Amino acid sequence: MRSWRHTFNLICYTKSSIRTITITRSTRDDILNFEILGGSDTLANNGIFVSKIERHSKVYEVGLRRGDQ
């Protein structure tokens, strides 16, 4: 479990913004190429944020970035 402080640091050190994206994949087994942090993983439950994203992936190309909510 990561702390809210870790999430807050992630937001502060990136140019985060709220984004709405739709991701389609051919099967449920396809890799999404990003990781999220927040929600029930933190004590404060103050949102879900992108914590890691692989460069040159489809979601990176559409503009998803580390720190986005």
A tleap script that builds the chain and sets N, CA, C and O, in Angstrom:
source leaprc.protein.ff14SB
mol = sequence {
  NMET ARG SER TRP ARG HIE THR PHE ASN LEU
  ILE CYS TYR THR LYS SER SER ILE ARG THR
  ILE THR ILE THR ARG SER THR ARG ASP ASP
  ILE LEU ASN PHE GLU ILE LEU GLY GLY SER
  ASP THR LEU ALA ASN ASN GLY ILE PHE VAL
  SER LYS ILE GLU ARG HIE SER LYS VAL TYR
  GLU VAL GLY LEU ARG ARG GLY ASP CGLN
}
set mol.1.N position { 0.844 -1.179 0.000 }
set mol.1.CA position { 0.000 0.000 0.000 }
set mol.1.C position { 0.891 1.244 0.000 }
set mol.1.O position { 1.786 1.384 0.833 }
set mol.2.N position { 0.633 2.123 -0.929 }
set mol.2.CA position { 1.407 3.357 -0.987 }
set mol.2.C position { 0.658 4.460 -0.282 }
set mol.2.O position { -0.570 4.450 -0.205 }
set mol.3.N position { 1.401 5.399 0.224 }
set mol.3.CA position { 0.793 6.475 1.004 }
set mol.3.C position { 0.276 7.597 0.104 }
set mol.3.O position { 0.655 7.702 -1.062 }
set mol.4.N position { -0.594 8.428 0.668 }
set mol.4.CA position { -1.073 9.599 -0.047 }
set mol.4.C position { 0.078 10.542 -0.340 }
set mol.4.O position { 0.067 11.233 -1.359 }
set mol.5.N position { 1.074 10.582 0.542 }
set mol.5.CA position { 2.241 11.446 0.324 }
set mol.5.C position { 2.937 11.077 -0.982 }
set mol.5.O position { 3.351 11.955 -1.739 }
set mol.6.N position { 3.065 9.783 -1.243 }
set mol.6.CA position { 3.686 9.333 -2.497 }
set mol.6.C position { 2.850 9.819 -3.685 }
set mol.6.O position { 3.403 10.300 -4.674 }
set mol.7.N position { 1.532 9.697 -3.594 }
set mol.7.CA position { 0.649 10.158 -4.665 }
set mol.7.C position { 0.774 11.664 -4.844 }
set mol.7.O position { 0.846 12.147 -5.974 }
set mol.8.N position { 0.800 12.408 -3.752 }
set mol.8.CA position { 0.929 13.860 -3.804 }
set mol.8.C position { 2.246 14.256 -4.479 }
set mol.8.O position { 2.265 15.166 -5.308 }
set mol.9.N position { 3.330 13.589 -4.135 }
set mol.9.CA position { 4.625 13.869 -4.768 }
set mol.9.C position { 4.576 13.586 -6.258 }
set mol.9.O position { 5.151 14.332 -7.050 }
set mol.10.N position { 3.900 12.520 -6.647 }
set mol.10.CA position { 3.757 12.190 -8.058 }
set mol.10.C position { 3.068 13.322 -8.803 }
set mol.10.O position { 3.493 13.701 -9.895 }
set mol.11.N position { 2.007 13.862 -8.219 }
set mol.11.CA position { 1.253 14.942 -8.855 }
set mol.11.C position { 2.081 16.218 -8.935 }
set mol.11.O position { 2.062 16.907 -9.955 }
set mol.12.N position { 2.798 16.535 -7.881 }
set mol.12.CA position { 3.570 17.777 -7.827 }
set mol.12.C position { 4.745 17.792 -8.793 }
set mol.12.O position { 5.090 18.849 -9.321 }
set mol.13.N position { 5.353 16.670 -9.030 }
set mol.13.CA position { 6.552 16.631 -9.859 }
set mol.13.C position { 6.259 16.350 -11.327 }
set mol.13.O position { 7.186 16.214 -12.125 }
set mol.14.N position { 5.005 16.263 -11.688 }
set mol.14.CA position { 4.634 16.057 -13.085 }
set mol.14.C position { 3.620 17.114 -13.482 }
set mol.14.O position { 3.024 17.769 -12.627 }
set mol.15.N position { 3.431 17.274 -14.756 }
set mol.15.CA position { 2.395 18.193 -15.243 }
set mol.15.C position { 1.106 17.389 -15.353 }
set mol.15.O position { 0.697 16.993 -16.444 }
set mol.16.N position { 0.482 17.158 -14.224 }
set mol.16.CA position { -0.702 16.313 -14.213 }
set mol.16.C position { -1.942 17.081 -14.616 }
set mol.16.O position { -2.036 18.293 -14.418 }
set mol.17.N position { -2.878 16.367 -15.175 }
set mol.17.CA position { -4.171 16.943 -15.505 }
set mol.17.C position { -5.196 15.820 -15.510 }
set mol.17.O position { -4.857 14.640 -15.605 }
set mol.18.N position { -6.455 16.216 -15.405 }
set mol.18.CA position { -7.522 15.233 -15.472 }
set mol.18.C position { -7.790 14.955 -16.941 }
set mol.18.O position { -8.017 15.877 -17.725 }
set mol.19.N position { -7.764 13.683 -17.309 }
set mol.19.CA position { -7.995 13.304 -18.701 }
set mol.19.C position { -9.025 12.196 -18.751 }
set mol.19.O position { -9.099 11.356 -17.854 }
set mol.20.N position { -9.809 12.200 -19.795 }
set mol.20.CA position { -10.728 11.100 -20.057 }
set mol.20.C position { -10.297 10.461 -21.360 }
set mol.20.O position { -10.305 11.105 -22.410 }
set mol.21.N position { -9.923 9.204 -21.294 }
set mol.21.CA position { -9.515 8.484 -22.490 }
set mol.21.C position { -10.278 7.172 -22.541 }
set mol.21.O position { -10.727 6.657 -21.518 }
set mol.22.N position { -10.414 6.650 -23.727 }
set mol.22.CA position { -11.021 5.338 -23.921 }
set mol.22.C position { -9.971 4.437 -24.537 }
set mol.22.O position { -9.386 4.756 -25.572 }
set mol.23.N position { -9.742 3.314 -23.892 }
set mol.23.CA position { -8.734 2.366 -24.363 }
set mol.23.C position { -9.453 1.121 -24.868 }
set mol.23.O position { -10.263 0.527 -24.157 }
set mol.24.N position { -9.152 0.742 -26.085 }
set mol.24.CA position { -9.704 -0.503 -26.612 }
set mol.24.C position { -8.560 -1.484 -26.815 }
set mol.24.O position { -7.447 -1.107 -27.179 }
set mol.25.N position { -8.859 -2.726 -26.574 }
set mol.25.CA position { -7.864 -3.769 -26.798 }
set mol.25.C position { -8.581 -4.988 -27.351 }
set mol.25.O position { -9.764 -5.194 -27.081 }
set mol.26.N position { -7.877 -5.785 -28.115 }
set mol.26.CA position { -8.522 -6.889 -28.813 }
set mol.26.C position { -8.949 -8.002 -27.855 }
set mol.26.O position { -9.965 -8.659 -28.080 }
set mol.27.N position { -8.174 -8.217 -26.785 }
set mol.27.CA position { -8.540 -9.219 -25.781 }
set mol.27.C position { -8.247 -8.668 -24.397 }
set mol.27.O position { -7.497 -7.702 -24.253 }
set mol.28.N position { -8.833 -9.277 -23.388 }
set mol.28.CA position { -8.564 -8.862 -22.009 }
set mol.28.C position { -7.123 -9.149 -21.609 }
set mol.28.O position { -6.638 -8.601 -20.619 }
set mol.29.N position { -6.440 -9.991 -22.355 }
set mol.29.CA position { -5.057 -10.357 -22.046 }
set mol.29.C position { -4.044 -9.342 -22.564 }
set mol.29.O position { -2.873 -9.404 -22.189 }
set mol.30.N position { -4.469 -8.406 -23.422 }
set mol.30.CA position { -3.550 -7.385 -23.931 }
set mol.30.C position { -3.052 -6.509 -22.784 }
set mol.30.O position { -3.815 -6.149 -21.888 }
set mol.31.N position { -1.775 -6.174 -22.823 }
set mol.31.CA position { -1.154 -5.346 -21.790 }
set mol.31.C position { -1.536 -3.886 -22.014 }
set mol.31.O position { -1.573 -3.420 -23.153 }
set mol.32.N position { -1.822 -3.164 -20.929 }
set mol.32.CA position { -2.225 -1.762 -21.035 }
set mol.32.C position { -1.043 -0.800 -21.095 }
set mol.32.O position { -1.216 0.337 -21.536 }
set mol.33.N position { 0.136 -1.207 -20.674 }
set mol.33.CA position { 1.356 -0.395 -20.738 }
set mol.33.C position { 1.345 0.824 -19.831 }
set mol.33.O position { 2.062 1.789 -20.095 }
set mol.34.N position { 0.546 0.802 -18.766 }
set mol.34.CA position { 0.614 1.840 -17.746 }
set mol.34.C position { 0.145 1.261 -16.418 }
set mol.34.O position { -0.533 0.235 -16.374 }
set mol.35.N position { 0.524 1.947 -15.329 }
set mol.35.CA position { 0.133 1.529 -13.985 }
set mol.35.C position { -0.572 2.680 -13.298 }
set mol.35.O position { -0.303 3.847 -13.584 }
set mol.36.N position { -1.479 2.346 -12.388 }
set mol.36.CA position { -2.206 3.374 -11.653 }
set mol.36.C position { -1.911 3.279 -10.165 }
set mol.36.O position { -1.448 2.252 -9.670 }
set mol.37.N position { -2.185 4.362 -9.471 }
set mol.37.CA position { -1.958 4.459 -8.030 }
set mol.37.C position { -3.092 5.279 -7.450 }
set mol.37.O position { -3.541 6.245 -8.065 }
set mol.38.N position { -3.553 4.904 -6.280 }
set mol.38.CA position { -4.590 5.679 -5.616 }
set mol.38.C position { -5.831 4.863 -5.373 }
set mol.38.O position { -5.790 3.634 -5.319 }
set mol.39.N position { -6.933 5.560 -5.228 }
set mol.39.CA position { -8.188 4.888 -4.928 }
set mol.39.C position { -8.112 4.225 -3.573 }
set mol.39.O position { -7.694 4.852 -2.601 }
set mol.40.N position { -8.501 2.987 -3.492 }
set mol.40.CA position { -8.492 2.268 -2.213 }
set mol.40.C position { -7.088 1.876 -1.766 }
set mol.40.O position { -6.914 1.394 -0.646 }
set mol.41.N position { -6.066 2.076 -2.633 }
set mol.41.CA position { -4.684 1.771 -2.252 }
set mol.41.C position { -4.105 2.793 -1.280 }
set mol.41.O position { -3.080 2.534 -0.650 }
set mol.42.N position { -4.742 3.938 -1.153 }
set mol.42.CA position { -4.236 4.984 -0.265 }
set mol.42.C position { -5.234 5.229 0.853 }
set mol.42.O position { -6.431 4.984 0.699 }
set mol.43.N position { -4.743 5.704 1.952 }
set mol.43.CA position { -5.607 5.967 3.096 }
set mol.43.C position { -6.588 7.099 2.825 }
set mol.43.O position { -7.727 7.059 3.290 }
set mol.44.N position { -6.157 8.097 2.084 }
set mol.44.CA position { -6.994 9.271 1.840 }
set mol.44.C position { -8.027 9.044 0.741 }
set mol.44.O position { -9.051 9.727 0.710 }
set mol.45.N position { -7.776 8.090 -0.165 }
set mol.45.CA position { -8.686 7.780 -1.266 }
set mol.45.C position { -9.060 9.035 -2.049 }
set mol.45.O position { -10.239 9.334 -2.233 }
set mol.46.N position { -8.039 9.768 -2.508 }
set mol.46.CA position { -8.245 11.048 -3.197 }
set mol.46.C position { -8.083 10.963 -4.709 }
set mol.46.O position { -7.589 11.910 -5.321 }
set mol.47.N position { -8.471 9.898 -5.304 }
set mol.47.CA position { -8.414 9.792 -6.757 }
set mol.47.C position { -7.456 8.708 -7.214 }
set mol.47.O position { -6.704 8.136 -6.424 }
set mol.48.N position { -7.505 8.447 -8.487 }
set mol.48.CA position { -6.641 7.453 -9.118 }
set mol.48.C position { -5.744 8.193 -10.101 }
set mol.48.O position { -6.218 9.011 -10.889 }
set mol.49.N position { -4.449 7.902 -10.051 }
set mol.49.CA position { -3.459 8.602 -10.868 }
set mol.49.C position { -2.594 7.603 -11.619 }
set mol.49.O position { -2.390 6.474 -11.171 }
set mol.50.N position { -2.090 8.037 -12.770 }
set mol.50.CA position { -1.149 7.223 -13.542 }
set mol.50.C position { 0.206 7.343 -12.869 }
set mol.50.O position { 0.735 8.445 -12.724 }
set mol.51.N position { 0.775 6.207 -12.455 }
set mol.51.CA position { 2.062 6.235 -11.767 }
set mol.51.C position { 3.226 5.849 -12.680 }
set mol.51.O position { 4.371 6.207 -12.407 }
set mol.52.N position { 2.943 5.129 -13.749 }
set mol.52.CA position { 4.008 4.695 -14.658 }
set mol.52.C position { 3.388 4.471 -16.026 }
set mol.52.O position { 2.276 3.957 -16.139 }
set mol.53.N position { 4.112 4.859 -17.059 }
set mol.53.CA position { 3.633 4.660 -18.421 }
set mol.53.C position { 4.810 4.343 -19.325 }
set mol.53.O position { 5.874 4.951 -19.208 }
set mol.54.N position { 4.621 3.396 -20.221 }
set mol.54.CA position { 5.689 3.031 -21.144 }
set mol.54.C position { 5.674 3.983 -22.334 }
set mol.54.O position { 4.645 4.184 -22.979 }
set mol.55.N position { 6.831 4.557 -22.607 }
set mol.55.CA position { 6.945 5.459 -23.755 }
set mol.55.C position { 6.709 4.669 -25.037 }
set mol.55.O position { 6.986 3.472 -25.116 }
set mol.56.N position { 6.200 5.362 -26.017 }
set mol.56.CA position { 5.936 4.805 -27.342 }
set mol.56.C position { 4.831 3.752 -27.340 }
set mol.56.O position { 4.691 2.998 -28.303 }
set mol.57.N position { 4.047 3.697 -26.262 }
set mol.57.CA position { 2.880 2.817 -26.245 }
set mol.57.C position { 1.691 3.588 -26.812 }
set mol.57.O position { 1.777 4.801 -27.004 }
set mol.58.N position { 0.584 2.899 -27.082 }
set mol.58.CA position { -0.593 3.562 -27.642 }
set mol.58.C position { -1.130 4.641 -26.706 }
set mol.58.O position { -1.507 5.722 -27.159 }
set mol.59.N position { -1.167 4.357 -25.403 }
set mol.59.CA position { -1.699 5.350 -24.464 }
set mol.59.C position { -0.775 6.552 -24.346 }
set mol.59.O position { -1.245 7.669 -24.128 }
set mol.60.N position { 0.524 6.347 -24.485 }
set mol.60.CA position { 1.472 7.464 -24.476 }
set mol.60.C position { 1.249 8.336 -25.708 }
set mol.60.O position { 1.286 9.563 -25.624 }
set mol.61.N position { 1.020 7.700 -26.842 }
set mol.61.CA position { 0.815 8.439 -28.090 }
set mol.61.C position { -0.454 9.287 -28.069 }
set mol.61.O position { -0.507 10.328 -28.724 }
set mol.62.N position { -1.485 8.855 -27.321 }
set mol.62.CA position { -2.718 9.655 -27.244 }
set mol.62.C position { -2.648 10.727 -26.169 }
set mol.62.O position { -3.583 11.512 -26.020 }
set mol.63.N position { -1.545 10.771 -25.414 }
set mol.63.CA position { -1.338 11.872 -24.484 }
set mol.63.C position { -1.415 11.539 -23.012 }
set mol.63.O position { -1.285 12.444 -22.188 }
set mol.64.N position { -1.621 10.286 -22.636 }
set mol.64.CA position { -1.641 9.920 -21.223 }
set mol.64.C position { -0.244 10.071 -20.653 }
set mol.64.O position { 0.724 9.623 -21.268 }
set mol.65.N position { -0.119 10.697 -19.485 }
set mol.65.CA position { 1.186 10.951 -18.868 }
set mol.65.C position { 1.179 10.593 -17.404 }
set mol.65.O position { 0.125 10.532 -16.771 }
set mol.66.N position { 2.356 10.356 -16.869 }
set mol.66.CA position { 2.545 10.075 -15.457 }
set mol.66.C position { 1.994 11.251 -14.650 }
set mol.66.O position { 2.296 12.406 -14.950 }
set mol.67.N position { 1.202 10.963 -13.646 }
set mol.67.CA position { 0.609 11.989 -12.817 }
set mol.67.C position { -0.809 12.356 -13.221 }
set mol.67.O position { -1.524 12.988 -12.443 }
set mol.68.N position { -1.230 11.976 -14.418 }
set mol.68.CA position { -2.598 12.278 -14.848 }
set mol.68.C position { -3.601 11.578 -13.947 }
set mol.68.O position { -3.352 10.480 -13.448 }
set mol.69.N position { -4.723 12.224 -13.749 }
set mol.69.CA position { -5.774 11.649 -12.923 }
set mol.69.C position { -6.872 11.090 -13.807 }
set mol.69.O position { -7.860 10.556 -13.303 }
savepdb mol mol.pdb
quit
